[in-house]
């Protein structure tokens, strides 16, 4: 985010190539998620979701699944086709898988159960992530839309 005393036109801009790459990654992961029976939601979060990307921004996603064990061995990572898996890190209710594309774009897919999006009450960590910018990419039951609404209050 720009500082209040810094005009936005002085900030480095994201190249059209990087913008296209980010959009392509989001589209590819969304199509992949929609084809999986266990996936109940895919949420874009962070700077890209709030329209504030910078040249060093990554793509941050939250994938909610009814079968977390299906992703434990990382064999699925080749199916999504978004680069090399470089890190697996548990973060409470989700486990991060960080990928790097050939151009150096980092893509973070945080995988967790639908409980991550529970509303009563909304988990403080979930609220922080969603409040920082969130856009549902795949939300067949409107669970993520309800979560975003709950985090606005």
Secondary structure, DSSP 8 states (H G I E B T S, - for coil): ---TTS-GGGS----HHHHHHHHHHHHHHHHHHHT-TTEEEEEEESTTTTT---TT--EEEEEEES-GGGGTT-TTHHHH-SSEEEEEEEETTEEEEEEE-TT--EEEEEEE-GGGG--TT--HHHHHHHHT-EEEEE-TTSHHHHHHHHHT-
